[in-house]
């Protein structure tokens, strides 16, 4: 009797888990994002990217969660009946159009990984003076009037992550490009210690990807059922 109850509980616990296909769709992109951030923090050099690229990477990381969450939940029945399994392609393109719109409408921003605010500030000051001798600081804000750039520094020293965020909407894109190039030149000559939290990020990534793949391999019948539910319309 106890053995039967144990088997019943195990069967119920397996059924309560998300189906392996949806779990993999949700976790693998997120795990890939943690791999990327972990590798960037394991470098001996800082890494500079634009705010748009950083937002696009976040969009890619969240794409699986959105696909099996809101998109699957609110998938139009009429569109599913009309386009069949191709409706997923249209919905994914629709999602990326929203991400691309957010990238285009976002204010200029630079993101620097694997460096603290204290380490970045003198290098940022040198780069600013190089491209605009009239540059000036006010607290954590920096103005480059000749280039039409105004920004403030936001640092997350726990993760050694710094963002240069524009102040106001009146910004010169060309000025931001010049600042990015000058800052890359300065940071390219800098050697920093590896972020000790990089290992934790890689462990999280391995856990997310490993759990999803193992769950798929252990339950191929549920994967086939999920494929039929999602794509056989």
Backbone as JSON, one array per atom type, in Angstrom:
{
  "sequence": "XXXXXXXXXXXXXXXXXXXXXXXXXXXXXXXXXXXXXXXXXXXXXXXXXXXXXXXXXXXXXXXXXXXXXXXXXXXXXXXXXXXXXXXXXXXXXXXXXXXXXXXXXXXXXXXXXXXXXXXXXXXXXXXXXXXXXXXXXXXXXXXXXXXXXXXXXXXXXXXXXXXXXXXXXXXXXXXXXXXXXXXXXXXXXXXXXXXXXXXXXXXXXXXXXXXXXXXXXXXXXXXXXXXXXXXXX",
  "N": [[0.84, -1.21, 0.0], [1.9, 1.25, 0.87], [3.93, 1.46, -0.99], [2.51, 1.79, -3.36], [1.33, 4.27, -2.86], [3.6, 5.86, -2.83], [4.44, 5.65, -5.5], [2.27, 6.89, -6.7], [2.45, 9.51, -5.7], [4.9, 10.24, -6.8], [4.27, 10.16, -9.52], [2.37, 12.2, -9.64], [3.97, 14.41, -8.94], [5.71, 14.53, -11.11], [3.92, 15.17, -13.14], [3.14, 17.67, -12.32], [5.28, 19.25, -12.91], [6.52, 21.64, -15.36], [5.97, 20.98, -18.87], [8.58, 19.25, -20.65], [9.42, 20.43, -23.1], [8.46, 23.11, -23.15], [9.73, 23.98, -20.83], [12.43, 23.85, -21.6], [12.42, 25.69, -23.72], [11.96, 28.01, -22.27], [14.11, 28.14, -20.42], [16.63, 27.69, -21.68], [17.44, 29.94, -23.41], [17.7, 31.84, -21.35], [19.69, 30.66, -19.79], [21.79, 30.74, -21.66], [22.2, 33.48, -21.77], [23.19, 33.97, -19.18], [25.56, 32.54, -19.42], [26.92, 34.15, -21.27], [27.16, 36.62, -19.82], [28.61, 35.69, -17.65], [31.05, 34.87, -18.89], [31.95, 37.34, -19.84], [32.48, 38.62, -17.43], [34.51, 37.06, -16.54], [36.7, 37.81, -17.92], [39.89, 39.54, -18.32], [39.74, 42.09, -19.07], [37.75, 45.06, -19.34], [34.46, 45.26, -20.82], [32.8, 46.97, -23.33], [29.64, 48.01, -24.41], [26.8, 49.04, -26.38], [23.76, 50.58, -25.16], [21.56, 49.74, -26.62], [22.38, 47.25, -27.71], [22.74, 45.85, -25.34], [20.11, 45.82, -24.37], [18.9, 44.34, -26.41], [20.15, 41.87, -26.0], [19.06, 41.2, -23.51], [16.42, 41.0, -24.33], [16.6, 38.74, -25.96], [17.27, 36.84, -24.01], [14.93, 36.78, -22.52], [13.13, 35.86, -24.34], [12.29, 33.16, -24.58], [10.83, 32.76, -22.19], [8.78, 34.6, -22.59], [7.64, 33.53, -24.87], [6.56, 31.02, -24.11], [4.96, 31.9, -22.14], [3.18, 34.71, -21.87], [2.75, 34.96, -24.72], [1.98, 32.37, -25.57], [-0.23, 32.05, -23.92], [-2.02, 34.1, -24.66], [-2.36, 33.65, -27.34], [-3.83, 34.27, -30.44], [-6.79, 32.65, -31.37], [-8.03, 32.71, -33.86], [-5.92, 33.45, -35.57], [-4.28, 31.23, -35.19], [-5.85, 29.22, -36.3], [-5.87, 30.09, -38.94], [-3.17, 30.28, -39.83], [-1.94, 28.02, -38.87], [0.77, 26.03, -37.7], [2.63, 27.94, -38.36], [1.96, 30.22, -37.09], [3.47, 30.61, -34.82], [5.9, 31.54, -35.76], [5.16, 34.08, -36.74], [4.31, 35.27, -34.35], [6.69, 35.28, -32.89], [8.25, 36.97, -34.49], [6.7, 39.27, -34.17], [7.15, 39.76, -31.44], [9.93, 40.35, -31.5], [9.88, 42.65, -33.02], [8.78, 44.44, -31.21], [10.83, 44.47, -29.32], [12.88, 45.55, -30.91], [11.74, 48.06, -31.41], [11.79, 49.15, -28.85], [14.56, 49.32, -28.55], [15.18, 51.23, -30.52], [13.78, 53.48, -29.6], [14.87, 53.96, -27.17], [16.89, 55.92, -24.92], [20.23, 57.2, -25.53], [22.91, 55.17, -24.37], [25.64, 53.7, -22.64], [27.13, 50.65, -21.73], [29.23, 49.14, -19.44], [30.93, 46.3, -18.68], [32.44, 44.37, -16.05], [33.98, 46.16, -14.49], [34.52, 48.56, -11.92], [32.82, 51.49, -10.6], [34.64, 53.32, -9.49], [37.04, 52.6, -10.73], [36.42, 53.15, -13.37], [35.86, 55.9, -13.56], [38.18, 57.8, -13.65], [39.26, 57.05, -16.15], [37.13, 57.56, -17.83], [36.99, 60.33, -17.5], [39.42, 61.12, -18.69], [38.97, 60.27, -21.34], [36.81, 61.91, -21.97], [37.96, 64.49, -21.8], [39.73, 64.29, -23.9], [38.16, 64.25, -26.25], [36.53, 66.41, -25.89], [37.54, 69.3, -24.7], [36.13, 71.06, -23.1], [34.66, 69.6, -21.34], [32.92, 68.78, -18.32], [32.4, 67.94, -14.86], [29.72, 67.25, -12.59], [29.1, 66.15, -9.71], [27.95, 62.93, -10.11], [27.39, 63.34, -12.7], [28.17, 64.06, -16.11], [29.07, 66.41, -18.52], [29.44, 67.08, -21.95], [29.67, 69.62, -23.68], [30.45, 70.53, -26.26], [30.04, 68.33, -27.85], [27.43, 67.74, -27.52], [26.52, 65.99, -25.52], [25.21, 64.7, -22.58], [25.38, 63.08, -19.52], [24.91, 60.66, -16.86], [26.5, 58.69, -14.34], [25.88, 55.4, -13.51], [26.53, 52.96, -11.26], [26.93, 49.56, -10.47], [28.4, 48.12, -8.24], [28.52, 45.68, -6.96], [28.27, 43.74, -8.91], [30.22, 44.67, -10.54], [29.62, 46.5, -12.69], [28.82, 49.05, -14.87], [26.85, 51.78, -15.98], [26.49, 54.29, -18.42], [24.32, 56.74, -18.63], [22.14, 58.69, -20.55], [21.29, 62.11, -19.93], [18.28, 63.58, -20.24], [16.51, 64.17, -23.37], [17.66, 65.45, -25.52], [20.18, 64.73, -27.27], [23.3, 64.1, -28.9], [23.81, 61.71, -31.28], [26.1, 61.2, -32.76], [28.0, 62.35, -31.08], [27.87, 60.58, -28.89], [28.86, 58.31, -30.14], [31.51, 59.08, -30.6], [32.37, 59.34, -27.96], [32.09, 56.69, -27.11], [34.02, 55.39, -28.74], [36.4, 56.65, -27.86], [36.41, 55.86, -25.2], [36.57, 53.09, -25.44], [39.16, 52.88, -26.47], [40.68, 53.71, -24.25], [39.95, 51.77, -22.31], [40.81, 49.48, -23.55], [43.48, 49.29, -22.97], [43.6, 48.59, -20.38], [44.08, 46.41, -17.64], [42.22, 44.29, -15.62], [41.15, 42.68, -12.57], [39.69, 39.42, -12.53], [36.19, 39.03, -12.21], [35.02, 37.65, -9.27], [32.44, 36.7, -9.08], [31.8, 35.68, -11.49], [32.04, 32.91, -11.71], [29.83, 32.01, -10.24], [27.75, 32.92, -11.9], [28.18, 31.34, -14.16], [27.72, 28.82, -13.07], [25.0, 29.01, -12.45], [24.04, 29.26, -15.05], [24.8, 26.75, -16.11], [23.19, 25.12, -14.53], [20.57, 25.9, -15.27], [20.5, 25.26, -18.04], [21.26, 22.57, -17.92], [19.23, 21.37, -16.34], [16.94, 21.73, -17.96], [17.61, 20.33, -20.34], [18.14, 17.74, -19.35], [15.62, 17.11, -18.32], [14.17, 16.98, -20.68], [15.43, 14.79, -21.97], [14.82, 12.73, -20.22], [12.12, 12.46, -20.43], [10.92, 11.78, -23.08], [8.44, 11.13, -24.17], [6.68, 13.02, -23.16], [7.76, 15.28, -24.31], [7.17, 14.82, -27.02], [4.39, 14.92, -26.84], [4.03, 17.59, -26.06], [5.03, 18.93, -28.31], [3.11, 18.18, -30.16], [0.86, 19.42, -29.04], [1.55, 22.14, -29.21], [2.18, 22.66, -31.92], [0.58, 21.22, -33.65], [-2.03, 22.2, -35.02]],
  "CA": [[0.0, 0.0, 0.0], [2.8, 2.41, 0.93], [4.66, 1.53, -2.26], [1.58, 2.37, -4.35], [1.19, 5.7, -2.56], [4.84, 6.51, -3.26], [4.4, 5.75, -6.96], [1.25, 7.9, -7.05], [3.0, 10.83, -5.41], [5.94, 10.52, -7.8], [3.59, 10.44, -10.79], [1.76, 13.53, -9.55], [5.03, 15.42, -8.93], [6.21, 14.65, -12.48], [2.92, 15.85, -13.94], [3.06, 19.07, -11.91], [6.38, 19.99, -13.54], [6.23, 22.09, -16.72], [6.38, 19.98, -19.85], [10.01, 19.45, -20.95], [9.66, 21.32, -24.24], [8.27, 24.5, -22.71], [10.78, 24.3, -19.86], [13.66, 24.1, -22.35], [12.26, 26.95, -24.46], [12.04, 29.11, -21.32], [15.35, 28.22, -19.65], [17.87, 27.66, -22.46], [17.91, 31.3, -23.72], [18.12, 32.49, -20.11], [20.99, 30.1, -19.45], [22.78, 31.27, -22.61], [22.49, 34.86, -21.35], [24.08, 33.9, -18.02], [26.88, 32.13, -19.93], [27.54, 35.35, -21.87], [27.54, 37.57, -18.77], [29.68, 35.07, -16.87], [32.3, 34.93, -19.64], [32.4, 38.73, -19.86], [33.03, 38.95, -16.12], [35.72, 36.27, -16.3], [37.79, 38.4, -18.69], [40.8, 40.45, -17.64], [39.53, 43.42, -19.64], [36.35, 45.48, -19.35], [33.76, 45.12, -22.1], [31.89, 48.1, -23.57], [28.61, 47.79, -25.42], [25.76, 50.08, -26.39], [22.54, 50.25, -24.45], [20.7, 48.99, -27.51], [22.85, 45.87, -27.76], [22.47, 45.25, -24.03], [18.67, 45.57, -24.32], [18.61, 43.23, -27.33], [20.57, 40.63, -25.33], [18.03, 40.9, -22.51], [15.25, 40.54, -25.07], [16.85, 37.36, -26.37], [17.22, 36.0, -22.82], [13.54, 36.66, -22.07], [12.26, 35.44, -25.45], [11.68, 31.87, -24.29], [9.82, 32.96, -21.15], [7.64, 35.29, -23.2], [7.02, 32.65, -25.86], [5.73, 30.0, -23.46], [4.11, 32.56, -21.17], [2.12, 35.55, -22.42], [2.43, 34.7, -26.13], [1.22, 31.13, -25.64], [-1.5, 32.22, -23.21], [-2.92, 34.99, -25.39], [-2.27, 33.38, -28.77], [-5.16, 34.4, -31.05], [-7.31, 31.41, -31.94], [-8.29, 32.91, -35.3], [-4.64, 33.39, -36.27], [-3.82, 29.85, -35.14], [-6.6, 28.44, -37.29], [-5.55, 30.57, -40.29], [-1.78, 30.05, -40.23], [-1.45, 26.75, -38.36], [1.98, 26.08, -36.89], [3.42, 29.12, -38.71], [1.58, 31.34, -36.23], [4.56, 30.84, -33.87], [6.89, 32.38, -36.42], [4.63, 35.44, -36.76], [4.3, 35.8, -32.99], [8.07, 35.55, -32.51], [8.63, 38.19, -35.21], [6.0, 40.36, -33.5], [7.88, 40.04, -30.2], [11.19, 41.01, -31.8], [9.58, 44.01, -33.47], [8.63, 45.25, -30.0], [12.17, 44.65, -28.76], [13.6, 46.49, -31.77], [11.16, 49.38, -31.18], [12.34, 49.63, -27.58], [15.96, 49.69, -28.8], [15.21, 52.46, -31.3], [13.23, 54.59, -28.84], [15.62, 54.15, -25.94], [17.89, 56.99, -24.89], [21.6, 56.7, -25.67], [23.46, 54.58, -23.14], [26.77, 52.8, -22.77], [27.2, 49.7, -20.63], [30.59, 48.61, -19.3], [30.98, 45.14, -17.8], [33.69, 43.96, -15.42], [34.75, 47.3, -13.97], [33.8, 49.3, -10.89], [32.67, 52.91, -10.88], [35.87, 54.01, -9.13], [38.04, 52.31, -11.76], [36.03, 53.73, -14.64], [35.72, 57.36, -13.57], [39.33, 58.54, -14.21], [39.4, 56.76, -17.57], [36.07, 58.29, -18.5], [37.38, 61.74, -17.49], [40.46, 61.29, -19.72], [38.35, 60.15, -22.65], [35.99, 63.1, -22.19], [38.84, 65.63, -22.09], [40.34, 64.09, -25.22], [37.23, 64.57, -27.34], [35.89, 67.71, -25.61], [38.27, 69.97, -23.62], [35.2, 71.8, -22.25], [33.86, 68.67, -20.53], [32.92, 69.12, -16.89], [31.67, 67.04, -13.98], [28.9, 67.76, -11.5], [28.74, 64.92, -9.0], [28.06, 61.77, -10.99], [26.96, 63.74, -14.05], [29.22, 64.54, -16.99], [28.58, 67.14, -19.69], [30.37, 67.37, -23.04], [28.84, 70.57, -24.43], [30.84, 70.63, -27.67], [29.55, 67.15, -28.56], [25.99, 67.57, -27.31], [26.32, 64.79, -24.71], [25.07, 64.86, -21.14], [25.12, 61.74, -18.98], [25.25, 60.39, -15.47], [27.11, 57.38, -14.14], [25.2, 54.48, -12.6], [27.41, 51.81, -11.06], [26.48, 48.43, -9.65], [29.72, 47.59, -7.91], [28.43, 44.28, -6.54], [28.53, 42.94, -10.11], [31.23, 45.39, -11.34], [28.85, 46.82, -13.89], [28.6, 50.5, -14.9], [26.09, 52.29, -17.12], [26.51, 55.72, -18.7], [22.94, 56.97, -19.06], [21.95, 60.06, -21.01], [20.41, 63.02, -19.21], [17.43, 64.31, -21.18], [16.32, 63.58, -24.7], [18.42, 66.19, -26.53], [21.51, 64.14, -27.28], [23.91, 63.91, -30.21], [24.22, 60.32, -31.48], [27.5, 61.21, -33.19], [28.8, 62.59, -29.88], [27.94, 59.33, -28.13], [29.76, 57.4, -30.85], [32.88, 59.51, -30.33], [32.67, 58.99, -26.57], [32.26, 55.23, -27.06], [35.31, 55.04, -29.35], [37.48, 57.1, -26.98], [36.4, 55.04, -23.99], [37.09, 51.76, -25.81], [40.62, 52.98, -26.58], [41.23, 53.75, -22.9], [39.72, 50.51, -21.61], [41.56, 48.43, -24.21], [44.82, 49.23, -22.4], [43.45, 48.34, -18.94], [43.97, 45.03, -17.13], [41.48, 44.25, -14.36], [41.03, 41.34, -12.01], [38.46, 38.73, -12.91], [35.1, 39.14, -11.24], [34.82, 36.34, -8.63], [31.05, 36.27, -9.25], [31.64, 35.05, -12.8], [31.85, 31.47, -11.52], [28.45, 31.81, -9.84], [26.9, 33.1, -13.07], [28.34, 30.16, -15.02], [27.06, 27.7, -12.39], [23.56, 29.2, -12.68], [23.79, 28.94, -16.46], [24.89, 25.29, -16.28], [22.03, 24.52, -13.89], [19.38, 26.16, -16.09], [20.56, 24.48, -19.28], [21.31, 21.16, -17.59], [17.91, 20.92, -15.88], [16.01, 21.67, -19.08], [18.0, 19.25, -21.27], [17.93, 16.46, -18.65], [14.17, 16.87, -18.24], [13.75, 16.54, -22.01], [15.95, 13.45, -22.26], [14.17, 11.76, -19.35], [10.68, 12.36, -20.71], [10.7, 12.01, -24.52], [7.01, 11.04, -24.5], [6.06, 14.32, -22.85], [8.24, 16.22, -25.34], [6.36, 14.58, -28.22], [3.04, 15.41, -26.57], [4.07, 19.05, -26.06], [5.17, 19.34, -29.7], [1.81, 18.01, -30.8], [-0.05, 20.43, -28.5], [1.92, 23.49, -29.63], [2.35, 22.86, -33.35], [-0.43, 20.53, -34.43], [-3.23, 23.03, -34.83]],
  "C": [[0.87, 1.25, 0.0], [3.56, 2.59, -0.36], [3.79, 2.15, -3.34], [1.4, 3.86, -4.14], [2.43, 6.46, -3.02], [4.87, 6.69, -4.77], [3.41, 6.81, -7.41], [1.77, 9.31, -6.83], [4.07, 11.21, -6.43], [5.33, 10.87, -9.15], [2.98, 11.83, -10.79], [2.82, 14.62, -9.59], [5.59, 15.63, -10.32], [5.22, 15.44, -13.34], [2.81, 17.33, -13.58], [4.19, 19.9, -12.5], [5.96, 20.5, -14.91], [6.66, 21.02, -17.73], [7.8, 20.28, -20.32], [10.28, 20.42, -22.08], [9.54, 22.78, -23.82], [9.33, 24.92, -21.7], [12.09, 24.62, -20.57], [13.58, 25.42, -23.11], [12.43, 28.14, -23.52], [13.44, 29.27, -20.73], [16.62, 28.29, -20.49], [18.33, 29.07, -22.87], [18.38, 32.05, -22.48], [19.48, 31.97, -19.67], [22.09, 30.6, -20.37], [23.17, 32.7, -22.24], [23.44, 34.86, -20.15], [25.48, 33.42, -18.42], [27.62, 33.35, -20.48], [28.02, 36.31, -20.79], [28.67, 36.99, -17.92], [31.03, 35.13, -17.57], [32.84, 36.36, -19.71], [33.04, 39.12, -18.53], [34.27, 38.14, -15.78], [36.92, 36.82, -17.07], [38.69, 39.25, -17.81], [40.69, 41.86, -18.18], [38.05, 43.78, -19.53], [35.76, 45.33, -20.76], [32.73, 46.23, -22.21], [30.9, 47.73, -24.65], [27.58, 48.91, -25.33], [24.55, 49.62, -25.59], [21.59, 49.45, -25.31], [21.09, 47.53, -27.6], [22.56, 45.15, -26.45], [20.98, 44.92, -23.9], [18.28, 44.42, -25.23], [19.02, 41.89, -26.72], [19.57, 40.22, -24.26], [16.76, 40.4, -23.18], [15.39, 39.1, -25.52], [16.76, 36.41, -25.17], [15.78, 35.75, -22.37], [12.62, 36.08, -23.14], [11.56, 34.11, -25.17], [10.58, 31.98, -23.25], [8.58, 33.62, -21.72], [6.89, 34.37, -24.15], [6.1, 31.62, -25.21], [4.82, 30.59, -22.4], [3.02, 33.38, -21.82], [1.75, 35.24, -23.87], [1.6, 33.43, -26.28], [-0.17, 31.3, -25.02], [-2.5, 33.03, -24.02], [-2.83, 34.82, -26.91], [-3.65, 33.44, -29.41], [-5.6, 33.1, -31.71], [-7.54, 31.54, -33.45], [-7.0, 32.82, -36.1], [-4.09, 31.97, -36.28], [-4.53, 28.99, -36.17], [-6.21, 28.82, -38.72], [-4.15, 30.14, -40.73], [-1.21, 28.73, -39.72], [-0.2, 26.93, -37.52], [2.84, 27.31, -37.2], [3.06, 30.33, -37.86], [2.69, 31.64, -35.22], [5.64, 31.72, -34.47], [6.44, 33.84, -36.42], [4.65, 36.07, -35.36], [5.71, 36.11, -32.51], [8.59, 36.81, -33.21], [7.97, 39.41, -34.56], [6.71, 40.74, -32.21], [9.17, 40.8, -30.49], [11.0, 42.41, -32.38], [9.41, 44.95, -32.28], [9.99, 45.5, -29.35], [12.96, 45.68, -29.58], [13.07, 47.91, -31.61], [11.69, 49.97, -29.88], [13.8, 50.06, -27.74], [16.04, 51.03, -29.52], [14.76, 53.67, -30.49], [14.0, 54.87, -27.55], [16.63, 55.28, -26.04], [19.29, 56.41, -25.04], [22.17, 56.24, -24.32], [24.65, 53.71, -23.51], [26.83, 51.92, -21.53], [28.6, 49.11, -20.61], [30.56, 47.5, -18.26], [32.38, 44.94, -17.25], [34.59, 45.13, -15.06], [33.89, 48.01, -12.93], [33.71, 50.77, -11.28], [33.94, 53.69, -10.57], [36.97, 53.79, -10.16], [37.71, 53.03, -13.06], [36.14, 55.25, -14.67], [36.96, 58.09, -14.1], [39.54, 58.28, -15.7], [38.33, 57.48, -18.38], [36.4, 59.78, -18.57], [38.45, 62.01, -18.55], [39.86, 61.23, -21.12], [37.51, 61.38, -22.98], [36.85, 64.32, -22.52], [39.47, 65.51, -23.47], [39.43, 64.56, -26.34], [36.52, 65.9, -27.13], [36.61, 68.37, -24.44], [37.36, 70.74, -22.67], [34.37, 70.88, -21.35], [33.99, 69.02, -19.06], [32.03, 68.13, -16.13], [30.82, 67.83, -13.0], [28.37, 66.55, -10.74], [29.0, 63.71, -9.89], [27.62, 62.08, -12.41], [28.14, 64.33, -14.82], [28.59, 65.21, -18.19], [29.72, 67.36, -20.67], [29.65, 68.33, -23.99], [29.19, 70.67, -25.91], [30.29, 69.47, -28.5], [28.05, 66.94, -28.39], [25.67, 66.31, -26.51], [26.24, 65.18, -23.24], [24.68, 63.5, -20.56], [25.37, 61.72, -17.48], [25.67, 58.94, -15.34], [26.3, 56.6, -13.12], [26.06, 53.24, -12.45], [26.76, 50.8, -10.13], [27.74, 47.65, -9.3], [29.68, 46.15, -7.43], [28.75, 43.36, -7.72], [29.59, 43.57, -11.0], [30.66, 45.7, -12.73], [28.51, 48.31, -13.82], [27.82, 50.87, -16.15], [26.27, 53.8, -17.21], [25.19, 56.06, -19.36], [22.76, 58.43, -19.42], [21.01, 60.83, -20.1], [19.58, 63.8, -20.22], [17.42, 63.66, -22.55], [17.12, 64.28, -25.79], [19.87, 65.74, -26.48], [21.99, 64.0, -28.73], [24.38, 62.45, -30.33], [25.68, 60.24, -31.91], [28.43, 61.47, -32.01], [28.94, 61.35, -29.02], [28.87, 58.32, -28.82], [31.22, 57.78, -30.6], [33.29, 59.16, -28.9], [32.91, 57.48, -26.44], [33.62, 54.81, -27.62], [36.47, 55.44, -28.44], [37.56, 56.25, -25.72], [36.91, 53.63, -24.28], [38.61, 51.78, -25.92], [41.28, 52.97, -25.19], [41.11, 52.38, -22.21], [40.48, 49.36, -22.25], [42.95, 48.26, -23.65], [44.8, 48.83, -20.92], [43.34, 46.85, -18.66], [43.26, 45.08, -15.78], [41.47, 42.82, -13.84], [39.71, 40.72, -12.45], [37.42, 38.88, -11.81], [34.86, 37.78, -10.6], [33.4, 35.82, -8.77], [30.8, 35.64, -10.61], [31.37, 33.56, -12.67], [30.41, 31.18, -11.12], [27.49, 31.95, -11.01], [26.97, 31.88, -13.99], [27.69, 28.92, -14.39], [25.55, 27.79, -12.58], [23.21, 28.83, -14.11], [23.8, 27.43, -16.69], [23.67, 24.61, -15.67], [20.77, 24.71, -14.74], [19.36, 25.29, -17.35], [20.54, 22.98, -18.97], [19.96, 20.61, -17.15], [16.96, 20.75, -17.06], [16.34, 20.52, -20.03], [17.78, 17.88, -20.62], [16.45, 16.11, -18.58], [13.64, 16.41, -19.6], [14.19, 15.1, -22.31], [15.24, 12.38, -21.43], [12.7, 11.54, -19.68], [10.41, 12.62, -22.19], [9.23, 11.94, -24.91], [6.29, 12.35, -24.24], [6.53, 15.39, -23.83], [7.4, 16.07, -26.6], [4.94, 15.1, -28.04], [2.99, 16.93, -26.62], [4.22, 19.59, -27.48], [3.83, 19.26, -30.42], [0.82, 19.07, -30.34], [0.25, 21.81, -29.07], [1.84, 23.68, -31.13], [1.34, 22.11, -34.21], [-1.78, 21.2, -34.21], [-4.28, 22.67, -35.87]]
}
